[in-house]
Amino acid sequence: MATPFLAGLAVAAAALAGRYGIQAWHAFKTRPPQAKLRRFYEGGFQPKMTRREAALILGVRENAPPDKVKEAHKKVMVANHPDAGGSHYLASKINEAKDVMLGKTKDTGSAF
């Protein structure tokens, strides 16, 4: 007499667990997308760009090799290019960051 009752209880528990699983899966699939692992520089810019700030803008370490700097520059520039709806100001700052990281900056404060 108890065996059919226990079997019915087990079937009901399995059905409820399945329903909960389906609801959880749908909630997981419809959540808003979030950035995976990369975070980009969110702060304002300093008057004279430092190596640390340039590394933050490009998302690399301060001692990154030139090939990593060029690869990071390309990725950030594609995301912020003026022809694709990006800002000319941001593009100039990204280029300045690449120049600082590669050591191609000019000293504009020379006096004659």
N, CA, C and O atoms as CSV, one atom per row, in Angstrom:
chain,resi,resn,atom,element,x,y,z
A,1,MET,N,N,0.807,-1.184,0.000
A,1,MET,CA,C,0.000,0.000,0.000
A,1,MET,C,C,0.860,1.262,0.000
A,1,MET,O,O,0.498,2.263,-0.618
A,2,ALA,N,N,1.990,1.213,0.689
A,2,ALA,CA,C,2.855,2.381,0.767
A,2,ALA,C,C,3.687,2.540,-0.503
A,2,ALA,O,O,4.123,3.650,-0.809
A,3,THR,N,N,3.919,1.455,-1.253
A,3,THR,CA,C,4.763,1.514,-2.446
A,3,THR,C,C,4.157,2.414,-3.527
A,3,THR,O,O,4.897,3.228,-4.079
A,4,PRO,N,N,2.866,2.329,-3.872
A,4,PRO,CA,C,2.333,3.245,-4.876
A,4,PRO,C,C,2.362,4.710,-4.418
A,4,PRO,O,O,2.563,5.615,-5.228
A,5,PHE,N,N,2.162,4.930,-3.129
A,5,PHE,CA,C,2.217,6.289,-2.612
A,5,PHE,C,C,3.616,6.877,-2.750
A,5,PHE,O,O,3.772,8.022,-3.173
A,6,LEU,N,N,4.641,6.090,-2.390
A,6,LEU,CA,C,6.023,6.545,-2.503
A,6,LEU,C,C,6.423,6.751,-3.964
A,6,LEU,O,O,7.158,7.688,-4.275
A,7,ALA,N,N,5.954,5.899,-4.850
A,7,ALA,CA,C,6.248,6.057,-6.278
A,7,ALA,C,C,5.612,7.350,-6.801
A,7,ALA,O,O,6.248,8.081,-7.561
A,8,GLY,N,N,4.392,7.636,-6.412
A,8,GLY,CA,C,3.730,8.880,-6.826
A,8,GLY,C,C,4.446,10.104,-6.272
A,8,GLY,O,O,4.585,11.117,-6.957
A,9,LEU,N,N,4.892,10.003,-5.046
A,9,LEU,CA,C,5.631,11.098,-4.438
A,9,LEU,C,C,6.956,11.343,-5.157
A,9,LEU,O,O,7.355,12.493,-5.338
A,10,ALA,N,N,7.632,10.292,-5.562
A,10,ALA,CA,C,8.901,10.416,-6.292
A,10,ALA,C,C,8.670,11.036,-7.671
A,10,ALA,O,O,9.462,11.868,-8.113
A,11,VAL,N,N,7.600,10.641,-8.349
A,11,VAL,CA,C,7.285,11.214,-9.671
A,11,VAL,C,C,6.956,12.695,-9.532
A,11,VAL,O,O,7.386,13.498,-10.360
A,12,ALA,N,N,6.198,13.073,-8.499
A,12,ALA,CA,C,5.862,14.476,-8.288
A,12,ALA,C,C,7.109,15.300,-7.979
A,12,ALA,O,O,7.245,16.421,-8.469
A,13,ALA,N,N,8.012,14.760,-7.177
A,13,ALA,CA,C,9.251,15.468,-6.848
A,13,ALA,C,C,10.117,15.642,-8.095
A,13,ALA,O,O,10.713,16.702,-8.286
A,14,ALA,N,N,10.195,14.618,-8.944
A,14,ALA,CA,C,10.974,14.719,-10.183
A,14,ALA,C,C,10.369,15.753,-11.126
A,14,ALA,O,O,11.096,16.491,-11.791
A,15,ALA,N,N,9.040,15.808,-11.183
A,15,ALA,CA,C,8.379,16.785,-12.050
A,15,ALA,C,C,8.636,18.207,-11.561
A,15,ALA,O,O,8.913,19.094,-12.369
A,16,LEU,N,N,8.551,18.435,-10.274
A,16,LEU,CA,C,8.818,19.765,-9.731
A,16,LEU,C,C,10.280,20.167,-9.936
A,16,LEU,O,O,10.561,21.322,-10.256
A,17,ALA,N,N,11.204,19.237,-9.757
A,17,ALA,CA,C,12.622,19.543,-9.967
A,17,ALA,C,C,12.881,19.879,-11.441
A,17,ALA,O,O,13.656,20.786,-11.748
A,18,GLY,N,N,12.237,19.153,-12.338
A,18,GLY,CA,C,12.387,19.446,-13.769
A,18,GLY,C,C,11.828,20.810,-14.118
A,18,GLY,O,O,12.437,21.553,-14.887
A,19,ARG,N,N,10.677,21.145,-13.560
A,19,ARG,CA,C,10.070,22.461,-13.810
A,19,ARG,C,C,10.976,23.577,-13.311
A,19,ARG,O,O,11.170,24.580,-13.998
A,20,TYR,N,N,11.533,23.400,-12.110
A,20,TYR,CA,C,12.444,24.401,-11.565
A,20,TYR,C,C,13.688,24.526,-12.441
A,20,TYR,O,O,14.162,25.636,-12.681
A,21,GLY,N,N,14.213,23.423,-12.911
A,21,GLY,CA,C,15.394,23.440,-13.777
A,21,GLY,C,C,15.127,24.180,-15.081
A,21,GLY,O,O,15.974,24.950,-15.536
A,22,ILE,N,N,13.976,23.961,-15.683
A,22,ILE,CA,C,13.630,24.646,-16.940
A,22,ILE,C,C,13.476,26.147,-16.703
A,22,ILE,O,O,13.935,26.946,-17.518
A,23,GLN,N,N,12.837,26.542,-15.598
A,23,GLN,CA,C,12.691,27.957,-15.289
A,23,GLN,C,C,14.045,28.616,-15.051
A,23,GLN,O,O,14.274,29.743,-15.490
A,24,ALA,N,N,14.937,27.920,-14.360
A,24,ALA,CA,C,16.269,28.467,-14.103
A,24,ALA,C,C,17.046,28.613,-15.402
A,24,ALA,O,O,17.762,29.599,-15.577
A,25,TRP,N,N,16.923,27.661,-16.312
A,25,TRP,CA,C,17.620,27.731,-17.596
A,25,TRP,C,C,17.121,28.921,-18.429
A,25,TRP,O,O,17.920,29.640,-19.029
A,26,HIS,N,N,15.815,29.121,-18.462
A,26,HIS,CA,C,15.262,30.256,-19.215
A,26,HIS,C,C,15.705,31.582,-18.605
A,26,HIS,O,O,16.015,32.522,-19.336
A,27,ALA,N,N,15.738,31.671,-17.284
A,27,ALA,CA,C,16.203,32.895,-16.633
A,27,ALA,C,C,17.680,33.145,-16.942
A,27,ALA,O,O,18.089,34.294,-17.114
A,28,PHE,N,N,18.474,32.092,-17.013
A,28,PHE,CA,C,19.894,32.209,-17.332
A,28,PHE,C,C,20.101,32.690,-18.769
A,28,PHE,O,O,20.967,33.525,-19.028
A,29,LYS,N,N,19.315,32.168,-19.690
A,29,LYS,CA,C,19.474,32.527,-21.100
A,29,LYS,C,C,18.993,33.942,-21.408
A,29,LYS,O,O,19.485,34.554,-22.357
A,30,THR,N,N,18.050,34.479,-20.640
A,30,THR,CA,C,17.493,35.799,-20.942
A,30,THR,C,C,18.123,36.919,-20.124
A,30,THR,O,O,17.667,38.059,-20.205
A,31,ARG,N,N,19.154,36.631,-19.340
A,31,ARG,CA,C,19.799,37.687,-18.568
A,31,ARG,C,C,20.559,38.614,-19.508
A,31,ARG,O,O,20.968,38.182,-20.586
A,32,PRO,N,N,20.759,39.865,-19.134
A,32,PRO,CA,C,21.456,40.815,-20.012
A,32,PRO,C,C,22.933,40.440,-20.151
A,32,PRO,O,O,23.538,39.936,-19.205
A,33,PRO,N,N,23.505,40.683,-21.319
A,33,PRO,CA,C,24.922,40.331,-21.512
A,33,PRO,C,C,25.827,41.228,-20.680
A,33,PRO,O,O,25.538,42.406,-20.466
A,34,GLN,N,N,26.921,40.650,-20.218
A,34,GLN,CA,C,27.888,41.384,-19.424
A,34,GLN,C,C,29.262,41.200,-20.051
A,34,GLN,O,O,29.496,40.236,-20.780
A,35,ALA,N,N,30.156,42.117,-19.767
A,35,ALA,CA,C,31.520,42.003,-20.262
A,35,ALA,C,C,32.155,40.743,-19.676
A,35,ALA,O,O,31.987,40.438,-18.495
A,36,LYS,N,N,32.874,40.032,-20.510
A,36,LYS,CA,C,33.459,38.775,-20.059
A,36,LYS,C,C,34.618,39.025,-19.092
A,36,LYS,O,O,34.404,39.082,-17.882
A,37,LEU,N,N,35.815,39.173,-19.596
A,37,LEU,CA,C,36.964,39.325,-18.728
A,37,LEU,C,C,37.649,40.675,-18.889
A,37,LEU,O,O,38.341,41.122,-17.974
A,38,ARG,N,N,37.476,41.323,-20.014
A,38,ARG,CA,C,38.202,42.546,-20.290
A,38,ARG,C,C,37.470,43.751,-19.730
A,38,ARG,O,O,36.261,43.902,-19.901
A,39,ARG,N,N,38.211,44.587,-19.074
A,39,ARG,CA,C,37.680,45.865,-18.620
A,39,ARG,C,C,38.560,46.941,-19.200
A,39,ARG,O,O,39.785,46.833,-19.161
A,40,PHE,N,N,37.962,47.961,-19.730
A,40,PHE,CA,C,38.715,49.038,-20.339
A,40,PHE,C,C,38.818,50.210,-19.380
A,40,PHE,O,O,38.065,50.301,-18.410
A,41,TYR,N,N,39.727,51.078,-19.648
A,41,TYR,CA,C,39.996,52.247,-18.825
A,41,TYR,C,C,38.777,53.156,-18.815
A,41,TYR,O,O,38.277,53.540,-19.872
A,42,GLU,N,N,38.297,53.500,-17.624
A,42,GLU,CA,C,37.071,54.279,-17.513
A,42,GLU,C,C,37.298,55.702,-16.998
A,42,GLU,O,O,36.350,56.484,-16.935
A,43,GLY,N,N,38.514,56.048,-16.635
A,43,GLY,CA,C,38.743,57.341,-16.008
A,43,GLY,C,C,38.992,58.460,-16.999
A,43,GLY,O,O,39.020,58.243,-18.211
A,44,GLY,N,N,39.172,59.662,-16.466
A,44,GLY,CA,C,39.520,60.805,-17.289
A,44,GLY,C,C,40.988,60.755,-17.674
A,44,GLY,O,O,41.729,59.890,-17.206
A,45,PHE,N,N,41.406,61.670,-18.516
A,45,PHE,CA,C,42.776,61.667,-18.994
A,45,PHE,C,C,43.590,62.725,-18.268
A,45,PHE,O,O,43.086,63.799,-17.940
A,46,GLN,N,N,44.864,62.406,-18.019
A,46,GLN,CA,C,45.780,63.354,-17.395
A,46,GLN,C,C,46.326,64.288,-18.470
A,46,GLN,O,O,46.322,63.936,-19.650
A,47,PRO,N,N,46.803,65.490,-18.077
A,47,PRO,CA,C,47.313,66.428,-19.087
A,47,PRO,C,C,48.474,65.848,-19.906
A,47,PRO,O,O,48.513,66.012,-21.125
A,48,LYS,N,N,49.410,65.175,-19.245
A,48,LYS,CA,C,50.506,64.522,-19.948
A,48,LYS,C,C,50.383,63.030,-19.670
A,48,LYS,O,O,50.425,62.611,-18.513
A,49,MET,N,N,50.232,62.229,-20.713
A,49,MET,CA,C,49.972,60.806,-20.531
A,49,MET,C,C,51.203,60.089,-19.973
A,49,MET,O,O,52.314,60.243,-20.481
A,50,THR,N,N,50.982,59.312,-18.930
A,50,THR,CA,C,52.045,58.511,-18.333
A,50,THR,C,C,51.998,57.101,-18.907
A,50,THR,O,O,51.033,56.707,-19.562
A,51,ARG,N,N,53.041,56.369,-18.651
A,51,ARG,CA,C,53.106,54.982,-19.131
A,51,ARG,C,C,52.016,54.137,-18.459
A,51,ARG,O,O,51.443,53.246,-19.085
A,52,ARG,N,N,51.740,54.418,-17.202
A,52,ARG,CA,C,50.701,53.676,-16.480
A,52,ARG,C,C,49.330,53.931,-17.109
A,52,ARG,O,O,48.555,53.000,-17.329
A,53,GLU,N,N,49.042,55.196,-17.394
A,53,GLU,CA,C,47.759,55.531,-18.007
A,53,GLU,C,C,47.644,54.910,-19.397
A,53,GLU,O,O,46.579,54.420,-19.773
A,54,ALA,N,N,48.733,54.929,-20.157
A,54,ALA,CA,C,48.723,54.329,-21.491
A,54,ALA,C,C,48.449,52.836,-21.406
A,54,ALA,O,O,47.703,52.292,-22.220
A,55,ALA,N,N,49.051,52.169,-20.422
A,55,ALA,CA,C,48.823,50.737,-20.247
A,55,ALA,C,C,47.372,50.455,-19.863
A,55,ALA,O,O,46.795,49.464,-20.311
A,56,LEU,N,N,46.777,51.319,-19.037
A,56,LEU,CA,C,45.378,51.145,-18.658
A,56,LEU,C,C,44.447,51.334,-19.862
A,56,LEU,O,O,43.470,50.601,-20.018
A,57,ILE,N,N,44.751,52.308,-20.701
A,57,ILE,CA,C,43.912,52.564,-21.871
A,57,ILE,C,C,43.935,51.376,-22.823
A,57,ILE,O,O,42.898,50.973,-23.348
A,58,LEU,N,N,45.126,50.818,-23.042
A,58,LEU,CA,C,45.256,49.707,-23.983
A,58,LEU,C,C,44.922,48.355,-23.356
A,58,LEU,O,O,44.713,47.375,-24.071
A,59,GLY,N,N,44.871,48.298,-22.039
A,59,GLY,CA,C,44.543,47.037,-21.372
A,59,GLY,C,C,45.699,46.059,-21.346
A,59,GLY,O,O,45.487,44.847,-21.394
A,60,VAL,N,N,46.923,46.571,-21.269
A,60,VAL,CA,C,48.109,45.720,-21.184
A,60,VAL,C,C,48.901,46.106,-19.944
A,60,VAL,O,O,48.576,47.081,-19.266
A,61,ARG,N,N,49.940,45.336,-19.654
A,61,ARG,CA,C,50.815,45.675,-18.532
A,61,ARG,C,C,51.794,46.751,-18.954
A,61,ARG,O,O,52.027,46.965,-20.143
A,62,GLU,N,N,52.362,47.423,-17.972
A,62,GLU,CA,C,53.298,48.506,-18.283
A,62,GLU,C,C,54.562,48.005,-18.980
A,62,GLU,O,O,55.193,48.753,-19.727
A,63,ASN,N,N,54.935,46.757,-18.744
A,63,ASN,CA,C,56.147,46.214,-19.352
A,63,ASN,C,C,55.816,45.246,-20.494
A,63,ASN,O,O,56.579,44.316,-20.755
A,64,ALA,N,N,54.695,45.458,-21.166
A,64,ALA,CA,C,54.275,44.568,-22.258
A,64,ALA,C,C,55.211,44.721,-23.454
A,64,ALA,O,O,55.691,45.820,-23.731
A,65,PRO,N,N,55.472,43.617,-24.165
A,65,PRO,CA,C,56.320,43.698,-25.356
A,65,PRO,C,C,55.611,44.445,-26.487
A,65,PRO,O,O,54.383,44.538,-26.490
A,66,PRO,N,N,56.369,44.977,-27.443
A,66,PRO,CA,C,55.767,45.775,-28.522
A,66,PRO,C,C,54.690,45.050,-29.323
A,66,PRO,O,O,53.719,45.680,-29.744
A,67,ASP,N,N,54.834,43.744,-29.544
A,67,ASP,CA,C,53.808,43.041,-30.326
A,67,ASP,C,C,52.483,42.967,-29.574
A,67,ASP,O,O,51.422,43.034,-30.194
A,68,LYS,N,N,52.524,42.829,-28.251
A,68,LYS,CA,C,51.289,42.835,-27.449
A,68,LYS,C,C,50.649,44.225,-27.446
A,68,LYS,O,O,49.425,44.354,-27.474
A,69,VAL,N,N,51.487,45.257,-27.411
A,69,VAL,CA,C,50.974,46.628,-27.430
A,69,VAL,C,C,50.272,46.895,-28.761
A,69,VAL,O,O,49.189,47.480,-28.787
A,70,LYS,N,N,50.887,46.468,-29.864
A,70,LYS,CA,C,50.285,46.684,-31.185
A,70,LYS,C,C,48.982,45.905,-31.331
A,70,LYS,O,O,48.019,46.404,-31.914
A,71,GLU,N,N,48.950,44.690,-30.806
A,71,GLU,CA,C,47.727,43.876,-30.874
A,71,GLU,C,C,46.605,44.510,-30.048
A,71,GLU,O,O,45.459,44.572,-30.494
A,72,ALA,N,N,46.941,44.982,-28.837
A,72,ALA,CA,C,45.939,45.630,-27.982
A,72,ALA,C,C,45.466,46.930,-28.617
A,72,ALA,O,O,44.278,47.247,-28.559
A,73,HIS,N,N,46.381,47.690,-29.225
A,73,HIS,CA,C,46.015,48.944,-29.894
A,73,HIS,C,C,45.014,48.671,-31.007
A,73,HIS,O,O,44.040,49.407,-31.162
A,74,LYS,N,N,45.245,47.631,-31.770
A,74,LYS,CA,C,44.345,47.302,-32.874
A,74,LYS,C,C,42.948,46.963,-32.357
A,74,LYS,O,O,41.952,47.420,-32.917
A,75,LYS,N,N,42.872,46.163,-31.289
A,75,LYS,CA,C,41.572,45.775,-30.733
A,75,LYS,C,C,40.795,46.984,-30.208
A,75,LYS,O,O,39.602,47.130,-30.475
A,76,VAL,N,N,41.481,47.841,-29.464
A,76,VAL,CA,C,40.806,49.003,-28.880
A,76,VAL,C,C,40.437,49.998,-29.973
A,76,VAL,O,O,39.381,50.628,-29.914
A,77,MET,N,N,41.306,50.138,-30.966
A,77,MET,CA,C,41.036,51.090,-32.038
A,77,MET,C,C,39.860,50.639,-32.899
A,77,MET,O,O,39.062,51.470,-33.333
A,78,VAL,N,N,39.741,49.337,-33.150
A,78,VAL,CA,C,38.602,48.830,-33.918
A,78,VAL,C,C,37.297,49.133,-33.175
A,78,VAL,O,O,36.291,49.473,-33.797
A,79,ALA,N,N,37.316,49.012,-31.862
A,79,ALA,CA,C,36.107,49.259,-31.071
A,79,ALA,C,C,35.754,50.746,-30.986
A,79,ALA,O,O,34.594,51.089,-30.761
A,80,ASN,N,N,36.742,51.632,-31.163
A,80,ASN,CA,C,36.502,53.068,-30.971
A,80,ASN,C,C,36.858,53.912,-32.186
A,80,ASN,O,O,37.070,55.117,-32.048
A,81,HIS,N,N,36.928,53.324,-33.352
A,81,HIS,CA,C,37.345,54.062,-34.544
A,81,HIS,C,C,36.284,55.088,-34.945
A,81,HIS,O,O,35.091,54.788,-34.903
A,82,PRO,N,N,36.704,56.292,-35.332
A,82,PRO,CA,C,35.731,57.336,-35.709
A,82,PRO,C,C,34.849,56.950,-36.899
A,82,PRO,O,O,33.697,57.380,-36.965
A,83,ASP,N,N,35.352,56.163,-37.824
A,83,ASP,CA,C,34.544,55.739,-38.967
A,83,ASP,C,C,33.446,54.757,-38.564
A,83,ASP,O,O,32.483,54.558,-39.304
A,84,ALA,N,N,33.592,54.148,-37.394
A,84,ALA,CA,C,32.601,53.183,-36.919
A,84,ALA,C,C,31.750,53.773,-35.807
A,84,ALA,O,O,31.140,53.031,-35.037
A,85,GLY,N,N,31.699,55.092,-35.711
A,85,GLY,CA,C,30.863,55.729,-34.702
A,85,GLY,C,C,31.596,56.119,-33.441
A,85,GLY,O,O,30.971,56.570,-32.481
A,86,GLY,N,N,32.910,55.958,-33.419
A,86,GLY,CA,C,33.689,56.333,-32.248
A,86,GLY,C,C,34.045,57.807,-32.261
A,86,GLY,O,O,33.665,58.545,-33.170
A,87,SER,N,N,34.769,58.219,-31.258
A,87,SER,CA,C,35.133,59.619,-31.086
A,87,SER,C,C,36.537,59.879,-31.637
A,87,SER,O,O,37.437,59.054,-31.478
A,88,HIS,N,N,36.715,61.033,-32.286
A,88,HIS,CA,C,38.044,61.418,-32.764
A,88,HIS,C,C,38.987,61.645,-31.582
A,88,HIS,O,O,40.173,61.326,-31.655
A,89,TYR,N,N,38.452,62.195,-30.503
A,89,TYR,CA,C,39.259,62.453,-29.310
A,89,TYR,C,C,39.760,61.148,-28.709
A,89,TYR,O,O,40.940,61.031,-28.379
A,90,LEU,N,N,38.871,60.161,-28.564
A,90,LEU,CA,C,39.294,58.878,-28.021
A,90,LEU,C,C,40.304,58.204,-28.926
A,90,LEU,O,O,41.265,57.604,-28.444
A,91,ALA,N,N,40.101,58.296,-30.232
A,91,ALA,CA,C,41.049,57.691,-31.172
A,91,ALA,C,C,42.425,58.329,-31.026
A,91,ALA,O,O,43.440,57.636,-31.088
A,92,SER,N,N,42.466,59.646,-30.831
A,92,SER,CA,C,43.763,60.306,-30.666
A,92,SER,C,C,44.430,59.876,-29.351
A,92,SER,O,O,45.649,59.709,-29.298
A,93,LYS,N,N,43.630,59.698,-28.297
A,93,LYS,CA,C,44.189,59.246,-27.024
A,93,LYS,C,C,44.686,57.799,-27.115
A,93,LYS,O,O,45.700,57.456,-26.507
A,94,ILE,N,N,43.989,56.959,-27.860
A,94,ILE,CA,C,44.421,55.575,-28.035
A,94,ILE,C,C,45.735,55.548,-28.809
A,94,ILE,O,O,46.642,54.786,-28.474
A,95,ASN,N,N,45.837,56.377,-29.839
A,95,ASN,CA,C,47.088,56.450,-30.599
A,95,ASN,C,C,48.222,57.001,-29.737
A,95,ASN,O,O,49.358,56.536,-29.829
A,96,GLU,N,N,47.914,57.983,-28.906
A,96,GLU,CA,C,48.922,58.538,-28.004
A,96,GLU,C,C,49.387,57.475,-27.011
A,96,GLU,O,O,50.573,57.401,-26.686
A,97,ALA,N,N,48.453,56.652,-26.529
A,97,ALA,CA,C,48.811,55.583,-25.596
A,97,ALA,C,C,49.749,54.585,-26.261
A,97,ALA,O,O,50.705,54.123,-25.639
A,98,LYS,N,N,49.482,54.249,-27.521
A,98,LYS,CA,C,50.374,53.333,-28.241
A,98,LYS,C,C,51.764,53.944,-28.383
A,98,LYS,O,O,52.771,53.263,-28.190
A,99,ASP,N,N,51.814,55.228,-28.721
A,99,ASP,CA,C,53.104,55.889,-28.876
A,99,ASP,C,C,53.883,55.924,-27.562
A,99,ASP,O,O,55.097,55.722,-27.555
A,100,VAL,N,N,53.194,56.178,-26.460
A,100,VAL,CA,C,53.861,56.205,-25.162
A,100,VAL,C,C,54.406,54.818,-24.826
A,100,VAL,O,O,55.536,54.691,-24.356
A,101,MET,N,N,53.614,53.795,-25.065
A,101,MET,CA,C,54.051,52.432,-24.740
A,101,MET,C,C,55.208,51.979,-25.620
A,101,MET,O,O,56.059,51.211,-25.171
A,102,LEU,N,N,55.252,52.441,-26.866
A,102,LEU,CA,C,56.327,52.042,-27.773
A,102,LEU,C,C,57.513,53.002,-27.712
A,102,LEU,O,O,58.515,52.780,-28.392
A,103,GLY,N,N,57.419,54.058,-26.916
A,103,GLY,CA,C,58.515,55.002,-26.758
A,103,GLY,C,C,58.675,55.950,-27.927
A,103,GLY,O,O,59.788,56.399,-28.201
A,104,LYS,N,N,57.603,56.266,-28.620
A,104,LYS,CA,C,57.659,57.142,-29.792
A,104,LYS,C,C,57.132,58.538,-29.497
A,104,LYS,O,O,56.707,59.242,-30.414
A,105,THR,N,N,57.153,58.947,-28.245
A,105,THR,CA,C,56.608,60.263,-27.914
A,105,THR,C,C,57.638,61.340,-28.204
A,105,THR,O,O,58.845,61.119,-28.102
A,106,LYS,N,N,57.131,62.513,-28.569
A,106,LYS,CA,C,57.985,63.669,-28.829
A,106,LYS,C,C,57.931,64.584,-27.617
A,106,LYS,O,O,56.879,64.744,-26.998
A,107,ASP,N,N,59.044,65.173,-27.287
A,107,ASP,CA,C,59.069,66.146,-26.190
A,107,ASP,C,C,58.747,67.510,-26.791
A,107,ASP,O,O,59.564,68.093,-27.503
A,108,THR,N,N,57.550,68.010,-26.499
A,108,THR,CA,C,57.108,69.288,-27.080
A,108,THR,C,C,57.540,70.471,-26.238
A,108,THR,O,O,57.283,71.613,-26.619
A,109,GLY,N,N,58.175,70.245,-25.127
A,109,GLY,CA,C,58.536,71.345,-24.245
A,109,GLY,C,C,59.967,71.833,-24.444
A,109,GLY,O,O,60.564,72.350,-23.500
A,110,SER,N,N,60.525,71.689,-25.615
A,110,SER,CA,C,61.904,72.135,-25.833
A,110,SER,C,C,61.950,73.649,-26.013
A,110,SER,O,O,61.110,74.236,-26.695
A,111,ALA,N,N,62.936,74.260,-25.395
A,111,ALA,CA,C,63.082,75.723,-25.471
A,111,ALA,C,C,64.288,76.061,-26.338
A,111,ALA,O,O,65.292,75.348,-26.318
A,112,PHE,N,N,64.189,77.140,-27.093
A,112,PHE,CA,C,65.303,77.555,-27.959
A,112,PHE,C,C,65.995,78.744,-27.384
A,112,PHE,O,O,66.958,79.240,-27.969
